[in-house]
Amino acid sequence: MHGIQDFHGQKRTDDIVRIVLIASSVISFVLGFAMGSLRVTMGTFSLSTLALSLVVLPPWPMYNKHPVKWLPAQEEPAKTK
């Protein structure tokens, strides 16, 4: 199935996003502060966000290793009037 993530994949994606955004925020701030440039800060953060988007937005197969097994649909009994 294309475009589907299982629950483990969603957790993995959430963890990756959280770690990378925090790390890139700190790195961007430190680089921008050291160079005295807001452009460096925003550029570094923007590039890291773009790279992160390429990792977590497409439905990669690694995010659907534990697909949910749904029960088969049951037919409802006919209603009597």
C-alpha positions in Angstrom: 0.0 0.0 0.0 1.3 3.4 -0.9 1.0 6.4 1.3 0.4 4.5 4.5 2.4 4.4 7.7 1.8 2.0 10.5 1.8 3.1 14.1 5.5 2.2 14.6 6.4 4.2 11.6 4.4 7.2 12.9 6.3 7.0 16.2 9.6 6.7 14.4 8.8 9.7 12.2 7.7 11.8 15.2 11.0 10.9 17.0 13.1 11.8 14.0 11.3 15.1 13.5 11.6 16.1 17.2 15.4 15.2 17.4 16.3 16.8 14.1 14.4 20.0 14.7 15.8 20.5 18.1 19.4 19.8 16.9 19.1 22.0 13.8 17.7 24.8 15.9 20.6 24.7 18.3 23.2 24.3 15.5 21.6 27.1 13.4 21.6 29.5 16.4 25.2 28.7 17.3 26.4 29.1 13.7 24.4 32.3 13.2 25.6 33.8 16.5 29.2 32.9 15.8 29.1 34.4 12.4 26.9 37.3 13.4 24.4 36.6 10.6 20.7 36.1 10.7 20.9 34.9 7.1 23.2 32.0 8.2 20.8 31.1 11.0 17.8 31.0 8.7 19.6 29.4 5.8 21.0 26.6 8.0 17.6 26.0 9.6 15.8 26.1 6.3 18.2 23.6 4.6 17.9 21.2 7.6 14.1 21.5 7.5 14.1 20.7 3.8 16.3 17.7 4.2 14.1 16.5 7.1 11.1 16.9 4.9 12.7 14.6 2.3 13.3 12.0 4.9 9.9 11.9 6.7 7.2 13.1 4.2 7.4 10.4 1.5 5.8 7.1 2.4 9.1 5.2 2.6 8.7 1.4 3.1 10.7 1.7 6.4 7.7 3.4 7.9 5.3 0.5 7.2 7.2 -2.6 8.5 4.4 -3.5 11.0 1.1 -3.1 9.0 -2.1 -3.2 10.9 -4.0 -6.5 10.4 -7.7 -5.5 10.3 -10.4 -8.0 11.0 -12.7 -9.0 8.1 -15.9 -7.1 7.9 -18.9 -8.9 9.4 -22.3 -8.8 7.7 -25.1 -7.5 9.8 -28.1 -9.8 10.2 -31.2 -8.8 8.3 -33.5 -6.6 10.3 -37.1 -7.9 10.8 -40.0 -5.5 10.9 
